[in-house]
Amino acid sequence: MNNRIKELRLARGWNQSDLAEALSVSRQTVNAIENGRYDPSLPLAFTIAGVFGLRIEEVFQP
């Protein structure tokens, strides 16, 4: 699954640790999601979209 997380994170001037804290996950989890090594659970995907104020389909693409 492709995602725009890194692009969205950088546009806000956040590092991976900042986003991880906002999501209550580890920085390693953020890194794995950004690099396509891990697909987040549906609740986490909705939380990620919510942090950026977007719909889930605006963040994740099949």
All heavy atoms as TSV, in Angstrom:
chain	resi	resn	atom	element	x	y	z
A	1	MET	N	N	0.845	-1.174	0.000
A	1	MET	CA	C	0.000	0.000	0.000
A	1	MET	C	C	0.892	1.241	0.000
A	1	MET	O	O	1.831	1.331	0.777
A	1	MET	CB	C	-0.894	-0.014	1.241
A	1	MET	CG	C	-1.728	1.221	1.366
A	1	MET	SD	S	-2.787	1.265	2.831
A	1	MET	CE	C	-3.580	-0.293	2.788
A	2	ASN	N	N	0.616	2.156	-0.871
A	2	ASN	CA	C	1.357	3.415	-0.945
A	2	ASN	C	C	0.728	4.427	0.009
A	2	ASN	O	O	-0.469	4.382	0.272
A	2	ASN	CB	C	1.332	3.974	-2.359
A	2	ASN	CG	C	2.024	3.068	-3.341
A	2	ASN	OD1	O	3.054	2.486	-3.047
A	2	ASN	ND2	N	1.442	2.917	-4.519
A	3	ASN	N	N	1.554	5.339	0.493
A	3	ASN	CA	C	1.021	6.391	1.365
A	3	ASN	C	C	1.809	7.686	1.183
A	3	ASN	O	O	2.892	7.682	0.618
A	3	ASN	CB	C	1.049	5.932	2.832
A	3	ASN	CG	C	2.441	5.783	3.378
A	3	ASN	OD1	O	3.144	6.769	3.579
A	3	ASN	ND2	N	2.854	4.547	3.626
A	4	ARG	N	N	1.210	8.762	1.669
A	4	ARG	CA	C	1.801	10.092	1.560
A	4	ARG	C	C	2.296	10.596	2.916
A	4	ARG	O	O	2.496	11.801	3.107
A	4	ARG	CB	C	0.744	11.076	1.041
A	4	ARG	CG	C	0.211	10.768	-0.330
A	4	ARG	CD	C	-0.893	11.753	-0.741
A	4	ARG	NE	N	-0.492	13.130	-0.533
A	4	ARG	CZ	C	-1.332	14.099	-0.142
A	4	ARG	NH1	N	-2.602	13.850	0.079
A	4	ARG	NH2	N	-0.890	15.334	0.031
A	5	ILE	N	N	2.510	9.712	3.846
A	5	ILE	CA	C	2.817	10.125	5.211
A	5	ILE	C	C	4.088	10.967	5.286
A	5	ILE	O	O	4.094	12.023	5.920
A	5	ILE	CB	C	2.892	8.908	6.151
A	5	ILE	CG1	C	1.513	8.252	6.232
A	5	ILE	CG2	C	3.364	9.324	7.536
A	5	ILE	CD1	C	1.486	6.953	6.978
A	6	LYS	N	N	5.147	10.531	4.644
A	6	LYS	CA	C	6.395	11.295	4.710
A	6	LYS	C	C	6.205	12.691	4.128
A	6	LYS	O	O	6.636	13.687	4.728
A	6	LYS	CB	C	7.510	10.554	3.970
A	6	LYS	CG	C	8.850	11.246	4.090
A	6	LYS	CD	C	9.960	10.423	3.482
A	6	LYS	CE	C	11.308	11.076	3.702
A	6	LYS	NZ	N	12.405	10.241	3.192
A	7	GLU	N	N	5.557	12.775	2.986
A	7	GLU	CA	C	5.286	14.073	2.347
A	7	GLU	C	C	4.476	14.977	3.280
A	7	GLU	O	O	4.801	16.161	3.464
A	7	GLU	CB	C	4.522	13.812	1.047
A	7	GLU	CG	C	3.865	15.000	0.425
A	7	GLU	CD	C	2.845	14.614	-0.652
A	7	GLU	OE1	O	2.900	13.491	-1.180
A	7	GLU	OE2	O	1.983	15.459	-0.944
A	8	LEU	N	N	3.423	14.431	3.878
A	8	LEU	CA	C	2.564	15.209	4.765
A	8	LEU	C	C	3.315	15.618	6.038
A	8	LEU	O	O	3.166	16.742	6.517
A	8	LEU	CB	C	1.318	14.399	5.120
A	8	LEU	CG	C	0.387	14.086	3.944
A	8	LEU	CD1	C	-0.617	13.007	4.342
A	8	LEU	CD2	C	-0.320	15.338	3.455
A	9	ARG	N	N	4.116	14.713	6.558
A	9	ARG	CA	C	4.894	14.993	7.766
A	9	ARG	C	C	5.894	16.118	7.515
A	9	ARG	O	O	5.990	17.078	8.295
A	9	ARG	CB	C	5.611	13.707	8.211
A	9	ARG	CG	C	6.536	13.893	9.384
A	9	ARG	CD	C	7.169	12.587	9.813
A	9	ARG	NE	N	7.985	11.930	8.806
A	9	ARG	CZ	C	9.219	12.300	8.448
A	9	ARG	NH1	N	9.784	13.362	8.996
A	9	ARG	NH2	N	9.887	11.619	7.535
A	10	LEU	N	N	6.631	16.014	6.412
A	10	LEU	CA	C	7.642	17.030	6.097
A	10	LEU	C	C	7.014	18.391	5.818
A	10	LEU	O	O	7.592	19.424	6.162
A	10	LEU	CB	C	8.489	16.569	4.910
A	10	LEU	CG	C	9.398	15.367	5.183
A	10	LEU	CD1	C	10.094	14.923	3.895
A	10	LEU	CD2	C	10.399	15.681	6.279
A	11	ALA	N	N	5.826	18.404	5.217
A	11	ALA	CA	C	5.139	19.664	4.934
A	11	ALA	C	C	4.793	20.415	6.225
A	11	ALA	O	O	4.669	21.640	6.219
A	11	ALA	CB	C	3.873	19.396	4.131
A	12	ARG	N	N	4.671	19.680	7.321
A	12	ARG	CA	C	4.368	20.297	8.609
A	12	ARG	C	C	5.627	20.565	9.432
A	12	ARG	O	O	5.542	21.048	10.558
A	12	ARG	CB	C	3.405	19.411	9.385
A	12	ARG	CG	C	1.993	19.529	8.821
A	12	ARG	CD	C	1.131	18.368	9.208
A	12	ARG	NE	N	-0.227	18.516	8.711
A	12	ARG	CZ	C	-0.611	18.336	7.459
A	12	ARG	NH1	N	0.276	18.017	6.541
A	12	ARG	NH2	N	-1.869	18.481	7.090
A	13	GLY	N	N	6.783	20.190	8.881
A	13	GLY	CA	C	8.031	20.408	9.593
A	13	GLY	C	C	8.239	19.458	10.752
A	13	GLY	O	O	8.983	19.774	11.686
A	14	TRP	N	N	7.574	18.305	10.715
A	14	TRP	CA	C	7.693	17.322	11.787
A	14	TRP	C	C	8.764	16.303	11.453
A	14	TRP	O	O	8.956	15.939	10.297
A	14	TRP	CB	C	6.393	16.568	11.974
A	14	TRP	CG	C	5.231	17.377	12.454
A	14	TRP	CD1	C	5.263	18.652	12.934
A	14	TRP	CD2	C	3.865	16.958	12.496
A	14	TRP	NE1	N	3.989	19.056	13.268
A	14	TRP	CE2	C	3.116	18.039	13.010
A	14	TRP	CE3	C	3.212	15.798	12.154
A	14	TRP	CZ2	C	1.744	17.963	13.192
A	14	TRP	CZ3	C	1.842	15.720	12.338
A	14	TRP	CH2	C	1.126	16.803	12.860
A	15	ASN	N	N	9.430	15.793	12.480
A	15	ASN	CA	C	10.287	14.634	12.276
A	15	ASN	C	C	9.471	13.384	12.625
A	15	ASN	O	O	8.324	13.483	13.081
A	15	ASN	CB	C	11.591	14.749	13.082
A	15	ASN	CG	C	11.365	14.836	14.573
A	15	ASN	OD1	O	10.462	14.225	15.126
A	15	ASN	ND2	N	12.209	15.614	15.243
A	16	GLN	N	N	10.064	12.225	12.429
A	16	GLN	CA	C	9.327	10.989	12.684
A	16	GLN	C	C	8.930	10.859	14.146
A	16	GLN	O	O	7.847	10.342	14.455
A	16	GLN	CB	C	10.148	9.779	12.250
A	16	GLN	CG	C	10.249	9.632	10.751
A	16	GLN	CD	C	11.035	8.412	10.331
A	16	GLN	OE1	O	11.804	7.851	11.100
A	16	GLN	NE2	N	10.845	8.005	9.084
A	17	SER	N	N	9.751	11.341	15.034
A	17	SER	CA	C	9.428	11.271	16.465
A	17	SER	C	C	8.220	12.129	16.812
A	17	SER	O	O	7.390	11.736	17.640
A	17	SER	CB	C	10.633	11.698	17.306
A	17	SER	OG	O	11.686	10.784	17.141
A	18	ASP	N	N	8.104	13.296	16.178
A	18	ASP	CA	C	6.945	14.163	16.412
A	18	ASP	C	C	5.660	13.450	16.011
A	18	ASP	O	O	4.674	13.459	16.753
A	18	ASP	CB	C	7.057	15.459	15.613
A	18	ASP	CG	C	8.220	16.338	16.039
A	18	ASP	OD1	O	8.607	16.293	17.225
A	18	ASP	OD2	O	8.745	17.061	15.166
A	19	LEU	N	N	5.684	12.844	14.831
A	19	LEU	CA	C	4.489	12.138	14.355
A	19	LEU	C	C	4.213	10.924	15.234
A	19	LEU	O	O	3.053	10.668	15.581
A	19	LEU	CB	C	4.649	11.726	12.886
A	19	LEU	CG	C	3.465	10.970	12.278
A	19	LEU	CD1	C	2.158	11.745	12.423
A	19	LEU	CD2	C	3.749	10.639	10.816
A	20	ALA	N	N	5.240	10.191	15.596
A	20	ALA	CA	C	5.063	9.016	16.450
A	20	ALA	C	C	4.390	9.400	17.762
A	20	ALA	O	O	3.478	8.706	18.233
A	20	ALA	CB	C	6.413	8.354	16.709
A	21	GLU	N	N	4.815	10.516	18.338
A	21	GLU	CA	C	4.209	10.973	19.587
A	21	GLU	C	C	2.740	11.317	19.386
A	21	GLU	O	O	1.892	10.954	20.211
A	21	GLU	CB	C	4.971	12.186	20.120
A	21	GLU	CG	C	4.487	12.652	21.473
A	21	GLU	CD	C	5.329	13.782	22.037
A	21	GLU	OE1	O	6.537	13.829	21.767
A	21	GLU	OE2	O	4.748	14.619	22.759
A	22	ALA	N	N	2.414	11.992	18.288
A	22	ALA	CA	C	1.023	12.350	18.001
A	22	ALA	C	C	0.154	11.110	17.810
A	22	ALA	O	O	-1.053	11.147	18.091
A	22	ALA	CB	C	0.954	13.241	16.767
A	23	LEU	N	N	0.758	10.024	17.336
A	23	LEU	CA	C	0.020	8.790	17.058
A	23	LEU	C	C	0.101	7.776	18.194
A	23	LEU	O	O	-0.546	6.728	18.126
A	23	LEU	CB	C	0.569	8.133	15.784
A	23	LEU	CG	C	0.453	8.938	14.502
A	23	LEU	CD1	C	1.214	8.237	13.379
A	23	LEU	CD2	C	-1.010	9.145	14.130
A	24	SER	N	N	0.910	8.055	19.195
A	24	SER	CA	C	1.148	7.111	20.300
A	24	SER	C	C	1.717	5.786	19.808
A	24	SER	O	O	1.297	4.707	20.225
A	24	SER	CB	C	-0.135	6.880	21.107
A	24	SER	OG	O	-0.584	8.078	21.679
A	25	VAL	N	N	2.675	5.887	18.880
A	25	VAL	CA	C	3.405	4.718	18.389
A	25	VAL	C	C	4.894	5.042	18.451
A	25	VAL	O	O	5.276	6.161	18.759
A	25	VAL	CB	C	2.997	4.328	16.935
A	25	VAL	CG1	C	1.514	3.994	16.853
A	25	VAL	CG2	C	3.356	5.431	15.942
A	26	SER	N	N	5.722	4.059	18.138
A	26	SER	CA	C	7.165	4.305	18.140
A	26	SER	C	C	7.614	4.980	16.845
A	26	SER	O	O	6.924	4.908	15.823
A	26	SER	CB	C	7.924	2.986	18.318
A	26	SER	OG	O	7.795	2.194	17.154
A	27	ARG	N	N	8.779	5.617	16.913
A	27	ARG	CA	C	9.352	6.208	15.711
A	27	ARG	C	C	9.629	5.127	14.678
A	27	ARG	O	O	9.468	5.336	13.483
A	27	ARG	CB	C	10.650	6.961	16.055
A	27	ARG	CG	C	11.229	7.705	14.839
A	27	ARG	CD	C	12.701	7.996	14.994
A	27	ARG	NE	N	13.511	6.820	15.200
A	27	ARG	CZ	C	13.881	5.973	14.229
A	27	ARG	NH1	N	13.506	6.161	12.979
A	27	ARG	NH2	N	14.625	4.925	14.513
A	28	GLN	N	N	10.015	3.947	15.129
A	28	GLN	CA	C	10.281	2.839	14.215
A	28	GLN	C	C	9.023	2.430	13.460
A	28	GLN	O	O	9.096	2.052	12.288
A	28	GLN	CB	C	10.861	1.636	14.983
A	28	GLN	CG	C	12.262	1.865	15.505
A	28	GLN	CD	C	12.314	2.572	16.861
A	28	GLN	OE1	O	11.310	3.033	17.383
A	28	GLN	NE2	N	13.504	2.663	17.423
A	29	THR	N	N	7.872	2.509	14.110
A	29	THR	CA	C	6.612	2.201	13.434
A	29	THR	C	C	6.338	3.213	12.336
A	29	THR	O	O	5.960	2.842	11.223
A	29	THR	CB	C	5.446	2.165	14.452
A	29	THR	OG1	O	5.701	1.122	15.400
A	29	THR	CG2	C	4.111	1.927	13.759
A	30	VAL	N	N	6.535	4.484	12.625
A	30	VAL	CA	C	6.343	5.527	11.614
A	30	VAL	C	C	7.281	5.277	10.439
A	30	VAL	O	O	6.870	5.327	9.274
A	30	VAL	CB	C	6.563	6.939	12.209
A	30	VAL	CG1	C	6.602	7.994	11.108
A	30	VAL	CG2	C	5.480	7.267	13.226
A	31	ASN	N	N	8.534	4.968	10.734
A	31	ASN	CA	C	9.508	4.710	9.683
A	31	ASN	C	C	9.079	3.524	8.824
A	31	ASN	O	O	9.144	3.590	7.589
A	31	ASN	CB	C	10.884	4.455	10.308
A	31	ASN	CG	C	11.949	4.226	9.268
A	31	ASN	OD1	O	12.119	3.112	8.785
A	31	ASN	ND2	N	12.660	5.284	8.927
A	32	ALA	N	N	8.637	2.446	9.447
A	32	ALA	CA	C	8.226	1.256	8.704
A	32	ALA	C	C	7.010	1.534	7.829
A	32	ALA	O	O	6.933	1.058	6.687
A	32	ALA	CB	C	7.937	0.111	9.671
A	33	ILE	N	N	6.053	2.317	8.323
A	33	ILE	CA	C	4.874	2.661	7.520
A	33	ILE	C	C	5.277	3.530	6.342
A	33	ILE	O	O	4.857	3.286	5.206
A	33	ILE	CB	C	3.800	3.352	8.387
A	33	ILE	CG1	C	3.257	2.385	9.454
A	33	ILE	CG2	C	2.653	3.873	7.516
A	33	ILE	CD1	C	2.397	3.064	10.510
A	34	GLU	N	N	6.085	4.555	6.603
A	34	GLU	CA	C	6.526	5.453	5.528
A	34	GLU	C	C	7.247	4.702	4.416
A	34	GLU	O	O	7.098	5.039	3.242
A	34	GLU	CB	C	7.464	6.530	6.078
A	34	GLU	CG	C	6.778	7.623	6.827
A	34	GLU	CD	C	7.725	8.735	7.243
A	34	GLU	OE1	O	8.941	8.640	7.027
A	34	GLU	OE2	O	7.221	9.723	7.792
A	35	ASN	N	N	8.029	3.702	4.787
A	35	ASN	CA	C	8.828	2.974	3.807
A	35	ASN	C	C	8.141	1.734	3.249
A	35	ASN	O	O	8.773	0.950	2.539
A	35	ASN	CB	C	10.181	2.620	4.421
A	35	ASN	CG	C	11.031	3.860	4.608
A	35	ASN	OD1	O	11.377	4.528	3.637
A	35	ASN	ND2	N	11.343	4.198	5.840
A	36	GLY	N	N	6.866	1.561	3.568
A	36	GLY	CA	C	6.098	0.463	2.995
A	36	GLY	C	C	6.439	-0.911	3.540
A	36	GLY	O	O	6.066	-1.923	2.948
A	37	ARG	N	N	7.122	-0.959	4.681
A	37	ARG	CA	C	7.461	-2.252	5.276
A	37	ARG	C	C	6.374	-2.729	6.230
A	37	ARG	O	O	6.410	-3.865	6.698
A	37	ARG	CB	C	8.790	-2.169	6.019
A	37	ARG	CG	C	9.983	-1.969	5.099
A	37	ARG	CD	C	11.310	-2.114	5.821
A	37	ARG	NE	N	11.375	-1.373	7.066
A	37	ARG	CZ	C	11.785	-0.105	7.180
A	37	ARG	NH1	N	12.152	0.573	6.115
A	37	ARG	NH2	N	11.826	0.483	8.360
A	38	TYR	N	N	5.415	-1.868	6.536
A	38	TYR	CA	C	4.358	-2.205	7.489
A	38	TYR	C	C	3.095	-1.463	7.085
A	38	TYR	O	O	3.126	-0.250	6.853
A	38	TYR	CB	C	4.792	-1.798	8.904
A	38	TYR	CG	C	3.741	-1.947	9.964
A	38	TYR	CD1	C	3.349	-3.195	10.420
A	38	TYR	CD2	C	3.134	-0.836	10.524
A	38	TYR	CE1	C	2.376	-3.333	11.400
A	38	TYR	CE2	C	2.170	-0.954	11.510
A	38	TYR	CZ	C	1.795	-2.205	11.947
A	38	TYR	OH	O	0.837	-2.328	12.912
A	39	ASP	N	N	1.985	-2.187	6.981
A	39	ASP	CA	C	0.686	-1.566	6.732
A	39	ASP	C	C	-0.004	-1.384	8.083
A	39	ASP	O	O	-0.154	-2.352	8.840
A	39	ASP	CB	C	-0.182	-2.440	5.828
A	39	ASP	CG	C	0.296	-2.440	4.387
A	39	ASP	OD1	O	0.920	-1.457	3.963
A	39	ASP	OD2	O	0.024	-3.429	3.678
A	40	PRO	N	N	-0.418	-0.165	8.387
A	40	PRO	CA	C	-1.033	0.074	9.693
A	40	PRO	C	C	-2.401	-0.606	9.795
A	40	PRO	O	O	-3.059	-0.873	8.789
A	40	PRO	CB	C	-1.184	1.596	9.734
A	40	PRO	CG	C	-1.287	1.998	8.303
A	40	PRO	CD	C	-0.392	1.038	7.558
A	41	SER	N	N	-2.806	-0.861	11.022
A	41	SER	CA	C	-4.158	-1.360	11.264
A	41	SER	C	C	-5.154	-0.294	10.809
A	41	SER	O	O	-4.805	0.887	10.656
A	41	SER	CB	C	-4.353	-1.642	12.753
A	41	SER	OG	O	-4.302	-0.420	13.487
A	42	LEU	N	N	-6.384	-0.692	10.608
A	42	LEU	CA	C	-7.404	0.266	10.177
A	42	LEU	C	C	-7.589	1.390	11.200
A	42	LEU	O	O	-7.619	2.570	10.808
A	42	LEU	CB	C	-8.712	-0.454	9.890
A	42	LEU	CG	C	-9.788	0.354	9.175
A	42	LEU	CD1	C	-9.275	0.972	7.875
A	42	LEU	CD2	C	-11.003	-0.518	8.905
A	43	PRO	N	N	-7.669	1.079	12.499
A	43	PRO	CA	C	-7.782	2.192	13.459
A	43	PRO	C	C	-6.586	3.152	13.402
A	43	PRO	O	O	-6.765	4.373	13.484
A	43	PRO	CB	C	-7.857	1.480	14.817
A	43	PRO	CG	C	-8.418	0.133	14.500
A	43	PRO	CD	C	-7.833	-0.220	13.150
A	44	LEU	N	N	-5.380	2.610	13.249
A	44	LEU	CA	C	-4.201	3.486	13.158
A	44	LEU	C	C	-4.228	4.301	11.877
A	44	LEU	O	O	-3.885	5.487	11.882
A	44	LEU	CB	C	-2.910	2.668	13.257
A	44	LEU	CG	C	-1.604	3.469	13.172
A	44	LEU	CD1	C	-1.559	4.595	14.204
A	44	LEU	CD2	C	-0.412	2.534	13.323
A	45	ALA	N	N	-4.661	3.704	10.781
A	45	ALA	CA	C	-4.754	4.439	9.512
A	45	ALA	C	C	-5.726	5.612	9.649
A	45	ALA	O	O	-5.450	6.715	9.167
A	45	ALA	CB	C	-5.182	3.505	8.387
A	46	PHE	N	N	-6.856	5.397	10.317
A	46	PHE	CA	C	-7.801	6.492	10.538
A	46	PHE	C	C	-7.203	7.563	11.449
A	46	PHE	O	O	-7.423	8.756	11.234
A	46	PHE	CB	C	-9.122	5.969	11.117
A	46	PHE	CG	C	-10.089	5.490	10.073
A	46	PHE	CD1	C	-10.310	4.138	9.891
A	46	PHE	CD2	C	-10.775	6.390	9.270
A	46	PHE	CE1	C	-11.201	3.690	8.926
A	46	PHE	CE2	C	-11.671	5.954	8.301
A	46	PHE	CZ	C	-11.884	4.598	8.129
A	47	THR	N	N	-6.437	7.147	12.446
A	47	THR	CA	C	-5.789	8.104	13.340
A	47	THR	C	C	-4.768	8.939	12.574
A	47	THR	O	O	-4.695	10.161	12.754
A	47	THR	CB	C	-5.119	7.377	14.524
A	47	THR	OG1	O	-6.115	6.637	15.229
A	47	THR	CG2	C	-4.446	8.359	15.467
A	48	ILE	N	N	-3.992	8.291	11.713
A	48	ILE	CA	C	-3.009	9.010	10.891
A	48	ILE	C	C	-3.715	10.052	10.031
A	48	ILE	O	O	-3.312	11.213	9.986
A	48	ILE	CB	C	-2.203	8.025	10.025
A	48	ILE	CG1	C	-1.303	7.153	10.906
A	48	ILE	CG2	C	-1.379	8.777	8.977
A	48	ILE	CD1	C	-0.703	5.958	10.193
A	49	ALA	N	N	-4.772	9.638	9.351
A	49	ALA	CA	C	-5.519	10.575	8.512
A	49	ALA	C	C	-6.060	11.734	9.346
A	49	ALA	O	O	-5.990	12.894	8.931
A	49	ALA	CB	C	-6.651	9.847	7.791
A	50	GLY	N	N	-6.563	11.427	10.529
A	50	GLY	CA	C	-7.108	12.463	11.406
A	50	GLY	C	C	-6.066	13.469	11.857
A	50	GLY	O	O	-6.346	14.670	11.924
A	51	VAL	N	N	-4.860	13.002	12.149
A	51	VAL	CA	C	-3.779	13.896	12.563
A	51	VAL	C	C	-3.491	14.923	11.470
A	51	VAL	O	O	-3.204	16.085	11.757
A	51	VAL	CB	C	-2.509	13.082	12.920
A	51	VAL	CG1	C	-1.269	13.956	12.949
A	51	VAL	CG2	C	-2.694	12.373	14.243
A	52	PHE	N	N	-3.597	14.490	10.216
A	52	PHE	CA	C	-3.335	15.398	9.096
A	52	PHE	C	C	-4.598	16.118	8.614
A	52	PHE	O	O	-4.532	16.927	7.696
A	52	PHE	CB	C	-2.694	14.630	7.940
A	52	PHE	CG	C	-1.309	14.137	8.253
A	52	PHE	CD1	C	-1.027	12.787	8.307
A	52	PHE	CD2	C	-0.278	15.036	8.508
A	52	PHE	CE1	C	0.248	12.322	8.597
A	52	PHE	CE2	C	1.002	14.590	8.805
A	52	PHE	CZ	C	1.261	13.230	8.858
A	53	GLY	N	N	-5.741	15.811	9.212
A	53	GLY	CA	C	-6.988	16.471	8.827
A	53	GLY	C	C	-7.463	16.060	7.444
A	53	GLY	O	O	-8.079	16.869	6.743
A	54	LEU	N	N	-7.172	14.823	7.063
A	54	LEU	CA	C	-7.528	14.330	5.735
A	54	LEU	C	C	-8.390	13.079	5.849
A	54	LEU	O	O	-8.463	12.450	6.906
A	54	LEU	CB	C	-6.260	13.989	4.949
A	54	LEU	CG	C	-5.284	15.141	4.684
A	54	LEU	CD1	C	-3.983	14.600	4.114
A	54	LEU	CD2	C	-5.917	16.155	3.754
A	55	ARG	N	N	-9.005	12.716	4.738
A	55	ARG	CA	C	-9.715	11.432	4.660
A	55	ARG	C	C	-8.671	10.347	4.447
A	55	ARG	O	O	-7.605	10.589	3.871
A	55	ARG	CB	C	-10.717	11.432	3.509
A	55	ARG	CG	C	-11.835	12.453	3.676
A	55	ARG	CD	C	-12.859	12.341	2.560
A	55	ARG	NE	N	-12.262	11.881	1.307
A	55	ARG	CZ	C	-12.243	12.565	0.174
A	55	ARG	NH1	N	-12.796	13.754	0.100
A	55	ARG	NH2	N	-11.698	12.061	-0.908
A	56	ILE	N	N	-8.993	9.146	4.882
A	56	ILE	CA	C	-8.041	8.036	4.803
A	56	ILE	C	C	-7.565	7.790	3.368
A	56	ILE	O	O	-6.395	7.523	3.129
A	56	ILE	CB	C	-8.637	6.771	5.448
A	56	ILE	CG1	C	-7.539	5.760	5.743
A	56	ILE	CG2	C	-9.760	6.189	4.621
A	56	ILE	CD1	C	-7.976	4.625	6.649
A	57	GLU	N	N	-8.469	7.953	2.394
A	57	GLU	CA	C	-8.087	7.715	0.993
A	57	GLU	C	C	-7.191	8.818	0.421
A	57	GLU	O	O	-6.593	8.663	-0.631
A	57	GLU	CB	C	-9.310	7.479	0.099
A	57	GLU	CG	C	-10.295	8.605	0.078
A	57	GLU	CD	C	-11.378	8.498	1.152
A	57	GLU	OE1	O	-11.251	7.690	2.082
A	57	GLU	OE2	O	-12.371	9.247	1.030
A	58	GLU	N	N	-7.081	9.942	1.147
A	58	GLU	CA	C	-6.155	10.999	0.733
A	58	GLU	C	C	-4.733	10.741	1.245
A	58	GLU	O	O	-3.793	11.385	0.800
A	58	GLU	CB	C	-6.649	12.356	1.257
A	58	GLU	CG	C	-7.949	12.805	0.624
A	58	GLU	CD	C	-8.482	14.081	1.224
A	58	GLU	OE1	O	-8.776	14.099	2.438
A	58	GLU	OE2	O	-8.586	15.066	0.475
A	59	VAL	N	N	-4.600	9.790	2.158
A	59	VAL	CA	C	-3.298	9.453	2.728
A	59	VAL	C	C	-2.784	8.132	2.167
A	59	VAL	O	O	-1.617	8.008	1.836
A	59	VAL	CB	C	-3.375	9.364	4.276
A	59	VAL	CG1	C	-2.020	8.973	4.858
A	59	VAL	CG2	C	-3.863	10.682	4.866
A	60	PHE	N	N	-3.669	7.170	2.030
A	60	PHE	CA	C	-3.300	5.821	1.603
A	60	PHE	C	C	-3.915	5.494	0.244
A	60	PHE	O	O	-5.078	5.786	-0.005
A	60	PHE	CB	C	-3.773	4.784	2.608
A	60	PHE	CG	C	-3.135	4.949	3.961
A	60	PHE	CD1	C	-3.763	5.686	4.954
A	60	PHE	CD2	C	-1.913	4.379	4.240
A	60	PHE	CE1	C	-3.179	5.850	6.192
A	60	PHE	CE2	C	-1.312	4.530	5.474
A	60	PHE	CZ	C	-1.944	5.269	6.455
A	61	GLN	N	N	-3.122	4.873	-0.634
A	61	GLN	CA	C	-3.598	4.413	-1.929
A	61	GLN	C	C	-3.193	2.945	-2.104
A	61	GLN	O	O	-2.093	2.570	-1.717
A	61	GLN	CB	C	-2.981	5.222	-3.075
A	61	GLN	CG	C	-3.260	6.714	-3.052
A	61	GLN	CD	C	-2.292	7.483	-2.172
A	61	GLN	OE1	O	-1.131	7.131	-2.063
A	61	GLN	NE2	N	-2.778	8.516	-1.514
A	62	PRO	N	N	-4.090	2.140	-2.708
A	62	PRO	CA	C	-3.763	0.722	-2.914
A	62	PRO	C	C	-2.602	0.542	-3.897
A	62	PRO	O	O	-2.297	1.403	-4.677
A	62	PRO	CB	C	-5.030	0.123	-3.473
A	62	PRO	CG	C	-5.913	1.247	-3.825
A	62	PRO	CD	C	-5.378	2.486	-3.198
